[in-house]
């Protein structure tokens, strides 16, 4: 395979009513007339491409679609942390059989790593702590560090993650202050491109295998440079052949599905009354 270098958990208090999102995230996104008039096949199922807003958990999105479609069989094909945005694939009905295949596909992410500092969760969920001044680092240092991640490696997931340890999520142990051992897992990076360097910020594009924690890459990248690092921004651009380009806003899509279901219920009721 050819490698290329250059080419969670927030407290959930009902995000649909208590979150005060930026205007660009809180208002429905009307894509076009065809999108508004789209009919969803709720019998044979659908694969829905959604652009998850900041602070929503993946389960928040699933719950909203499930409620709108009035179907229990709804699931997502790969978790996105609440502090990440981008592509979340939700499958409903019979299409939930595709979830495992979608999850196995490679992922593409863009985001920002801050070097010279770190946090307990390796992102902005926890307080930022200074580690070392990164201003001595050169662009060559950063490129060489990024290049060292290409290929297969053993990665240790973040302590604040959904990995199960003896049946209990790791983040639950972490919140209690319990120290437990996390086993490493094999992950592969085929691309680690640095797209902007303005220390302490480093923007990146990463293409990786299933199960890769970008927060762990941010931590390891900072440690390799000797100054620490954490993830300040993350967006999932792609899962296999599915792209975030053209993906729908979850709230808008849920409203479209709900309207279709309610219309079908009204028509069924009318037919029943006419007989």
C-alpha positions, 0 to 999 in steps of 0.5 A: 500500500502506498502511504502519503504524508502530503497530498465522550462525553459531555453531560447530556441534558436533552440537547433538543431543548437545553442546548443554545447552539450557534445560529448556523447550527441551530437553524434548519438547513434547507438544501433544495426543493428536491431534498425537501420533497424526498420520500424515505423508504421506511419499510426497506430501510435507508442509509442516512448521511448526516452532518453532526453538529457540535456538542450533539452525541451520536446517540442524540442523533440516533434518538431523534431519527428513531423518534421521528421515524417511529422505528426501533431499528435505528443505529449509527455506523461509527461514533463521533464524540460530542466535540467533533462534527461531520459525517455520521451515518445512520441506518434505519430498518433493514439497512441496519444490516449494512452497519458493520460493513460501513464501520469497517471502511477507512475514515478521513478526518480534518482538524487541529492539534494544539502542541505544548499543552495537553488535557486529561481527555486529549481534547477540550472536554477537560482543562488545558494544562501547559507542558512545554514551549513548542516555539523551538519546533521547526516545520521539519520536526513536525513533518517528521513526527507526522511521517512516523505515524504512517503504516500500522502501529499499536495505539492505546485508546484515551482513558475518556473513551467508550472502550469497555474494560470488564464490561464497564466503559473506560470513561466511567472509570476515569470519572471516578478517578480509577486507574485501569489498564487499556490494551493497545489496538492495531490501527493504520494511517495511510495519510497524515498531512499537515495542512497549516502550521501556526504554532501552537496550532497544527491543522491536519488531514488524516486517513485511517483504519477503523478504530483509530482514535484521533485524540490518541494521535494528538496525544502521541504526536505531542509526546513524540515532539516532547511538548505534549498535545491535544485535539482542539477541533475534529471533523469527519469528512468521509467513511469509505465511499460516503462523504460529508459533502451534501450530508443533511442536518439531523434536525431538518432530516428528522422533521422531513421524516416526521412529516412523511410519517404523519402524512401516511398516518393521516392517509391511513386514518382517512381510508379507514374512515371511508370504508 
